Amino acid sequence: MTEATTELGHEPVLKEDLVLCLNDVSKKFCRSLKKSLVYGVQDIASEVLGLRQQCDRLRSGEFWALQNVSLELGRGESLGLVGANGSGKTTLLRIISGLIKPDTGRVHIRGRVAPLIALGAGFNPVLTGRENIYANMAILGLSKPEIDQRYDAVVEFAEIGEAIESPVHSYSSGMAARLGFACAIYTNPDILLIDEVLSVGDIRFRLKCDRALHQLQAQGTSLIVISHFFQGILNICTKALYLSRGEVRAYGDARSIMDKYDLELITVGNASPSLPFFPVAKEELQSSGVGITGVYFRNSQNTIIDVPVSGEEVSFCVSCNVSRQIDRLGLYLYIYQPAQDNSLMIHVSQEYDGKTFKVSAGKYELRLYFLPLALLRGSYTAKVALKDGSLYALDAYDSLSFDVSSNEVVNRGLLYQKRQWTIS
């Protein structure tokens, strides 16, 4: 068993049951290429002369990619790293793998680390698959006799076939992915680092990777996984670290951390105004003849509510003032979810359903009943429009935000499904 310490300061003491310990690790980068080169030369010169010390101050143009990150990982444990793009997840993996050094703090590792920061990224495209296996696994710490012993298993797992003697530049991305993963797992690492690489390849290969990871964990390998796939983290990881702009936002049990991350993710960027919404009455309605006076939800007791509940009966309501006869008054509703790339979740209209109303002047409330509401817990935006037929727009509001809560535990997806489980 080998031990390695990347540090600035005194060597930490690693407990016997731990394979990784980070103490207040920070890393900074410079946004200016010119300044970055100058700072790099200065840092290298200081390190060669033995003058480099902990540097917890930013120089001109620098920013903290990671700041004061601490964690521990035991043998056989699995840790998920979550956070928005740019939060520092990949930087942290690169520090653990030894590709870059921290500016402050200490990293202590016991055992062999195999990084899968990009499947096949370490391959030389001119070399054959066979030559790359030897080169890649040697970099990961294996001797030639050890590679000889495992070579057939690597080739069999990768399913490369006769292409193993061809240059890697002739491989498809899927072939390179299979070969890279096979090289990493057959080093029998103590810590395996995985950065969003299990989303490549076909479903059969991904299932094969899942089984291989399960076997590695059973043998005592610790995993650190970066993924934006909610259920993927829960399937693999027992612990999770939530990073935001380089800082630790939460660290602990995977389920509780993912719930926190998921809730904060879906509530980012709420539109304004929000429901219930009662706009100021328009002074002049003669141009269209209809003005929206309220947009809101009612529960099954007919009470206006702030937050509808997933899986329960609610009605989406639009109140309006009508100043003239409308032959085909109808409500159009579009609901989007910002956290899903503003995906359109619901699009319904009375015109499409053939349920428009002929109305005279007066006050009205149009209701759309959800039996039950199928939206999952999260934040959404609604676009509402009142039209006379399919084309003539009477009044509309483009972006109204609202939240949906839930009384049930659900994982992920797009919609709530009322359900029951049996076996026979």
C-alpha positions as CSV (number, residue, x, y, z in Angstrom):
1,M,0.0,0.0,0.0
2,T,1.4,3.4,-1.0
3,E,0.8,6.7,0.7
4,A,1.0,10.1,-0.9
5,T,0.6,13.6,0.5
6,T,0.1,16.8,-1.5
7,E,0.4,19.6,1.0
8,L,1.6,23.0,2.0
9,G,2.3,22.7,5.7
10,H,2.7,19.8,8.2
11,E,1.8,16.3,7.1
12,P,-1.6,15.2,8.3
13,V,-2.2,12.0,10.2
14,L,-4.5,9.7,8.2
15,K,-6.7,7.4,10.2
16,E,-6.3,3.7,9.5
17,D,-9.8,3.3,8.0
18,L,-9.4,6.3,5.7
19,V,-8.0,6.4,2.1
20,L,-8.4,10.1,1.6
21,C,-8.3,13.2,3.7
22,L,-8.6,16.8,2.6
23,N,-7.9,19.7,5.0
24,D,-8.9,23.2,4.0
25,V,-7.9,22.7,0.4
26,S,-8.0,25.8,-1.9
27,K,-7.0,26.4,-5.5
28,K,-7.0,29.7,-7.4
29,F,-6.7,30.4,-11.1
30,C,-6.1,33.5,-13.2
31,R,-8.6,34.7,-15.8
32,S,-5.8,36.5,-17.8
33,L,-3.6,34.1,-19.8
34,K,-0.7,36.6,-19.8
35,K,-0.8,37.1,-16.0
36,S,-1.4,33.3,-15.5
37,L,1.9,32.6,-17.3
38,V,3.8,35.2,-15.3
39,Y,2.4,33.9,-12.0
40,G,3.2,30.3,-13.1
41,V,6.9,31.2,-13.7
42,Q,7.0,33.0,-10.3
43,D,5.5,30.1,-8.5
44,I,7.8,27.5,-10.1
45,A,10.9,29.7,-9.3
46,S,9.7,30.0,-5.7
47,E,9.2,26.3,-5.4
48,V,12.6,25.4,-6.9
49,L,14.3,27.8,-4.5
50,G,12.3,26.4,-1.6
51,L,10.6,29.8,-1.0
52,R,7.0,28.9,-1.8
53,Q,4.6,29.2,1.1
54,Q,0.9,29.0,1.6
55,C,-0.7,31.8,-0.4
56,D,-4.2,32.6,0.8
57,R,-4.4,35.9,-1.0
58,L,-5.6,36.6,-4.5
59,R,-3.3,38.4,-6.9
60,S,-4.7,40.7,-9.7
61,G,-7.0,38.8,-12.0
62,E,-7.2,35.6,-9.8
63,F,-10.2,33.9,-8.4
64,W,-10.8,31.0,-6.1
65,A,-11.9,27.9,-8.0
66,L,-11.9,26.0,-4.7
67,Q,-11.8,27.4,-1.2
68,N,-11.4,25.6,2.2
69,V,-12.7,22.2,1.1
70,S,-12.3,19.5,3.7
71,L,-13.6,15.9,3.6
72,E,-12.7,12.3,4.5
73,L,-13.3,9.1,2.6
74,G,-13.2,5.7,4.1
75,R,-12.3,2.4,2.4
76,G,-15.2,1.2,0.2
77,E,-17.2,4.4,0.6
78,S,-18.5,6.3,-2.3
79,L,-18.8,10.1,-2.6
80,G,-20.8,12.1,-5.1
81,L,-19.7,15.6,-6.1
82,V,-22.6,17.8,-7.2
83,G,-23.0,21.5,-8.1
84,A,-23.6,23.7,-11.1
85,N,-21.0,23.9,-13.9
86,G,-18.1,26.0,-12.7
87,S,-18.6,25.1,-9.0
88,G,-15.1,23.4,-8.7
89,K,-16.0,19.7,-9.0
90,T,-13.5,18.8,-11.7
91,T,-10.8,21.0,-10.1
92,L,-11.2,19.0,-6.9
93,L,-10.8,15.7,-8.8
94,R,-7.7,17.0,-10.5
95,I,-6.2,17.9,-7.2
96,I,-7.0,14.5,-5.7
97,S,-5.5,12.7,-8.8
98,G,-2.3,14.8,-8.5
99,L,-2.7,16.6,-11.8
100,I,-2.6,20.0,-10.1
101,K,-1.4,21.1,-6.7
102,P,-3.5,23.1,-4.2
103,D,-2.5,26.6,-3.2
104,T,-3.4,26.0,0.4
105,G,-4.4,23.0,2.5
106,R,-3.4,19.4,2.5
107,V,-4.3,16.3,0.6
108,H,-3.4,12.9,2.0
109,I,-4.0,9.7,0.1
110,R,-3.4,6.1,1.0
111,G,-3.2,3.7,-2.0
112,R,-3.5,3.9,-5.8
113,V,-5.7,6.5,-7.5
114,A,-7.2,5.9,-10.9
115,P,-8.7,9.0,-12.5
116,L,-11.5,8.7,-15.1
117,I,-11.7,12.4,-15.7
118,A,-12.2,11.8,-19.4
119,L,-12.5,8.3,-20.9
120,G,-9.6,7.8,-23.3
121,A,-8.2,11.3,-22.7
122,G,-4.8,9.9,-21.8
123,F,-4.5,7.8,-25.0
124,N,-2.0,8.6,-27.7
125,P,-4.1,8.6,-31.0
126,V,-1.1,7.4,-33.0
127,L,-0.5,4.3,-30.9
128,T,-2.6,1.1,-31.2
129,G,-5.0,0.0,-28.6
130,R,-2.6,-2.5,-27.3
131,E,0.2,0.0,-26.9
132,N,-2.1,2.5,-25.2
133,I,-3.2,-0.2,-22.7
134,Y,0.4,-0.6,-21.6
135,A,1.2,3.1,-21.5
136,N,-2.0,4.0,-19.7
137,M,-1.8,1.3,-17.1
138,A,1.8,2.0,-16.5
139,I,1.0,5.7,-15.8
140,L,-1.6,4.4,-13.3
141,G,1.2,2.6,-11.4
142,L,1.3,-1.0,-12.7
143,S,4.4,-2.8,-13.7
144,K,4.8,-4.6,-17.1
145,P,4.3,-8.1,-15.5
146,E,1.1,-6.8,-13.8
147,I,-0.2,-5.4,-17.1
148,D,0.7,-8.7,-18.9
149,Q,-1.4,-10.6,-16.4
150,R,-4.4,-8.3,-16.8
151,Y,-4.2,-7.5,-20.5
152,D,-6.6,-10.2,-21.8
153,A,-9.2,-9.2,-19.2
154,V,-8.9,-5.5,-20.3
155,V,-9.4,-6.4,-23.9
156,E,-12.3,-8.7,-23.2
157,F,-14.1,-6.1,-21.1
158,A,-13.5,-3.3,-23.7
159,E,-14.9,-5.5,-26.5
160,I,-12.5,-4.0,-29.0
161,G,-11.9,-7.2,-30.9
162,E,-9.4,-7.0,-33.8
163,A,-9.3,-3.2,-33.5
164,I,-7.0,-3.6,-30.6
165,E,-4.1,-3.5,-33.1
166,S,-5.4,-0.4,-34.9
167,P,-4.4,3.2,-34.0
168,V,-6.8,4.8,-31.4
169,H,-7.5,7.7,-33.8
170,S,-9.5,5.2,-35.8
171,Y,-11.7,4.3,-32.9
172,S,-15.2,5.6,-32.3
173,S,-15.9,7.5,-29.1
174,G,-17.7,4.5,-27.7
175,M,-14.7,2.2,-28.4
176,A,-12.3,4.7,-26.7
177,A,-14.7,4.9,-23.8
178,R,-14.8,1.2,-23.3
179,L,-11.0,0.9,-23.4
180,G,-10.4,3.7,-21.0
181,F,-12.9,2.4,-18.5
182,A,-11.4,-1.1,-18.7
183,C,-7.8,0.2,-18.2
184,A,-8.9,2.1,-15.1
185,I,-10.9,-0.7,-13.3
186,Y,-8.3,-3.3,-13.9
187,T,-5.6,-1.3,-12.1
188,N,-7.6,-2.4,-9.0
189,P,-7.4,1.1,-7.6
190,D,-7.9,2.1,-4.0
191,I,-9.7,5.3,-5.1
192,L,-11.5,5.6,-8.5
193,L,-12.3,9.1,-9.7
194,I,-15.2,9.4,-12.2
195,D,-16.1,12.7,-13.9
196,E,-19.3,12.4,-16.0
197,V,-17.9,9.6,-18.1
198,L,-20.5,6.9,-17.5
199,S,-23.1,8.7,-19.6
200,V,-21.3,7.7,-22.8
201,G,-21.7,4.4,-24.6
202,D,-24.8,2.3,-25.1
203,I,-27.1,1.1,-22.4
204,R,-25.6,-2.4,-22.3
205,F,-22.1,-1.0,-21.7
206,R,-23.3,1.4,-19.0
207,L,-25.0,-1.6,-17.2
208,K,-21.7,-3.5,-17.5
209,C,-19.9,-0.5,-16.0
210,D,-22.4,-0.4,-13.1
211,R,-21.7,-4.1,-12.4
212,A,-18.0,-3.5,-12.5
213,L,-18.2,-0.6,-10.1
214,H,-20.3,-2.7,-7.7
215,Q,-17.7,-5.4,-7.7
216,L,-14.9,-2.8,-7.1
217,Q,-16.8,-1.4,-4.1
218,A,-17.3,-4.9,-2.7
219,Q,-13.6,-5.4,-2.9
220,G,-12.9,-2.2,-1.0
221,T,-12.4,0.4,-3.7
222,S,-13.6,3.9,-2.8
223,L,-15.4,6.0,-5.5
224,I,-15.6,9.7,-6.1
225,V,-18.2,10.5,-8.7
226,I,-19.2,13.7,-10.5
227,S,-22.7,13.5,-12.1
228,H,-25.6,15.8,-12.8
229,F,-27.9,12.7,-12.8
230,F,-29.8,12.8,-9.5
231,Q,-30.6,9.1,-9.4
232,G,-27.1,8.1,-10.6
233,I,-25.6,9.7,-7.5
234,L,-28.0,7.9,-5.2
235,N,-27.4,4.6,-7.0
236,I,-23.7,4.7,-6.4
237,C,-22.9,7.0,-3.5
238,T,-23.4,6.9,0.2
239,K,-22.1,10.4,0.8
240,A,-22.2,13.6,-1.2
241,L,-20.4,17.0,-1.3
242,Y,-22.4,20.0,-2.7
243,L,-20.1,22.7,-4.1
244,S,-21.2,26.2,-5.1
245,R,-18.7,28.7,-6.6
246,G,-15.8,26.7,-5.1
247,E,-17.1,26.5,-1.6
248,V,-18.7,23.6,0.3
249,R,-22.4,24.3,0.6
250,A,-23.3,21.0,2.2
251,Y,-21.6,17.7,3.0
252,G,-23.1,14.5,4.4
253,D,-25.6,11.7,3.6
254,A,-26.1,11.4,-0.2
255,R,-30.0,11.5,0.0
256,S,-30.2,14.6,2.2
257,I,-27.5,16.4,0.2
258,M,-29.1,15.6,-3.2
259,D,-32.5,16.7,-1.9
260,K,-31.0,20.0,-0.8
261,Y,-29.1,20.4,-4.2
262,D,-32.2,19.5,-6.2
263,L,-34.4,21.9,-4.3
264,E,-32.0,24.8,-4.6
265,L,-31.3,24.0,-8.3
266,I,-35.0,24.1,-9.3
267,T,-35.7,27.3,-7.4
268,V,-32.9,29.3,-9.1
269,G,-34.0,32.0,-11.5
270,N,-37.7,32.3,-10.6
271,A,-39.6,34.7,-12.8
272,S,-41.4,37.7,-11.5
273,P,-44.2,38.2,-10.7
274,S,-45.3,35.1,-9.0
275,L,-48.6,33.4,-8.3
276,P,-51.1,34.3,-6.9
277,F,-51.0,37.3,-9.3
278,F,-53.5,40.1,-9.3
279,P,-52.4,42.8,-11.9
280,V,-53.5,46.4,-11.7
281,A,-56.8,46.8,-13.6
282,K,-56.3,48.1,-17.1
283,E,-57.8,51.6,-17.6
284,E,-58.8,50.9,-21.3
285,L,-60.3,47.6,-22.4
286,Q,-61.9,48.7,-25.5
287,S,-59.0,47.7,-27.7
288,S,-59.4,44.0,-26.9
289,G,-62.5,43.8,-24.8
290,V,-60.9,41.5,-22.1
291,G,-58.5,42.2,-19.3
292,I,-56.9,39.6,-16.9
293,T,-57.5,40.5,-13.3
294,G,-56.0,37.5,-11.5
295,V,-54.0,34.3,-12.0
296,Y,-54.0,31.8,-9.1
297,F,-54.5,28.3,-7.9
298,R,-57.5,27.0,-5.8
299,N,-57.4,23.8,-3.8
300,S,-60.2,21.2,-3.6
301,Q,-61.9,23.3,-0.8
302,N,-62.1,26.3,-3.3
303,T,-59.5,28.3,-1.4
304,I,-56.9,30.3,-3.2
305,I,-53.5,28.9,-2.3
306,D,-49.9,30.1,-2.7
307,V,-48.3,26.7,-3.4
308,P,-50.2,23.7,-5.0
309,V,-49.3,20.2,-4.0
310,S,-48.1,17.5,-6.4
311,G,-50.6,14.7,-6.6
312,E,-53.5,16.6,-5.2
313,E,-56.5,18.1,-6.9
314,V,-56.1,21.8,-7.7
315,S,-57.5,24.2,-10.3
316,F,-55.6,26.8,-12.3
317,C,-57.8,29.9,-12.4
318,V,-57.8,33.1,-14.5
319,S,-60.2,35.9,-13.6
320,C,-61.0,38.6,-16.1
321,N,-63.2,41.6,-16.9
322,V,-65.1,41.4,-20.2
323,S,-66.4,44.6,-21.8
324,R,-68.0,43.3,-24.9
325,Q,-69.4,40.0,-26.3
326,I,-66.8,37.4,-27.0
327,D,-67.9,34.5,-29.2
328,R,-65.0,31.9,-28.4
329,L,-63.4,33.0,-25.1
330,G,-60.7,30.5,-24.2
331,L,-57.7,30.1,-21.9
332,Y,-54.3,29.0,-23.2
333,L,-51.8,27.7,-20.6
334,Y,-48.1,26.9,-21.1
335,I,-46.0,25.7,-18.1
336,Y,-42.2,25.5,-18.3
337,Q,-39.5,24.2,-15.9
338,P,-36.4,26.4,-15.8
339,A,-34.3,23.7,-14.2
340,Q,-35.0,21.4,-17.2
341,D,-33.6,23.9,-19.7
342,N,-36.9,25.6,-19.7
343,S,-38.7,22.5,-21.0
344,L,-42.3,22.8,-21.9
345,M,-44.1,20.6,-19.3
346,I,-47.8,21.4,-20.1
347,H,-49.5,23.0,-23.0
348,V,-53.3,23.1,-23.0
349,S,-56.0,25.3,-24.4
350,Q,-59.8,25.4,-24.4
351,E,-59.7,26.1,-28.2
352,Y,-57.8,22.8,-28.8
353,D,-60.3,20.9,-26.6
354,G,-63.3,22.5,-28.2
355,K,-64.4,24.0,-24.9
356,T,-64.6,27.8,-25.6
357,F,-67.3,30.0,-24.2
358,K,-69.6,32.6,-25.6
359,V,-69.8,35.5,-23.1
360,S,-71.2,38.9,-22.8
361,A,-69.8,41.9,-20.8
362,G,-69.1,41.0,-17.1
363,K,-66.7,39.4,-14.7
364,Y,-65.6,35.8,-15.1
365,E,-63.3,33.1,-13.7
366,L,-62.0,30.4,-16.1
367,R,-60.8,27.3,-14.3
368,L,-58.6,24.4,-15.5
369,Y,-58.9,21.4,-13.2
370,F,-55.9,19.1,-12.6
371,L,-57.2,15.7,-11.3
372,P,-54.6,15.4,-9.8
373,L,-51.7,17.9,-10.4
374,A,-49.0,15.9,-12.2
375,L,-46.1,18.4,-11.8
376,L,-43.3,17.3,-9.4
377,R,-42.0,19.4,-6.6
378,G,-40.1,22.3,-8.0
379,S,-40.2,25.8,-9.5
380,Y,-42.1,26.6,-12.8
381,T,-43.1,29.5,-15.0
382,A,-46.5,29.9,-16.6
383,K,-47.5,31.7,-19.7
384,V,-51.3,32.5,-19.8
385,A,-53.3,34.0,-22.6
386,L,-57.0,34.6,-23.2
387,K,-58.1,34.5,-26.8
388,D,-61.1,34.7,-29.0
389,G,-60.7,31.6,-31.0
390,S,-57.2,30.3,-31.9
391,L,-55.7,33.5,-33.2
392,Y,-57.2,36.7,-31.7
393,A,-55.3,37.5,-28.5
394,L,-57.3,39.4,-25.9
395,D,-54.8,39.6,-23.0
396,A,-51.7,37.6,-21.8
397,Y,-48.9,37.4,-19.3
398,D,-45.7,35.9,-20.5
399,S,-43.8,34.7,-17.4
400,L,-45.5,34.1,-14.0
401,S,-43.5,32.0,-11.5
402,F,-44.9,29.4,-9.0
403,D,-43.7,26.6,-6.9
404,V,-45.1,23.1,-6.4
405,S,-44.7,21.2,-3.1
406,S,-45.0,17.5,-2.4
407,N,-46.2,15.4,0.5
408,E,-44.6,12.2,-1.0
409,V,-41.0,11.2,-1.5
410,V,-40.3,11.0,-5.2
411,N,-37.0,10.6,-7.0
412,R,-36.7,12.4,-10.4
413,G,-38.5,12.6,-13.7
414,L,-40.7,15.1,-15.3
415,L,-44.2,14.4,-13.9
416,Y,-45.8,12.9,-10.9
417,Q,-47.5,9.6,-11.4
418,K,-50.2,8.4,-9.0
419,R,-49.2,4.8,-8.2
420,Q,-49.7,1.6,-6.3
421,W,-47.4,-1.4,-5.9
422,T,-48.4,-5.1,-5.9
423,I,-46.8,-8.5,-6.5
424,S,-48.6,-11.7,-7.5
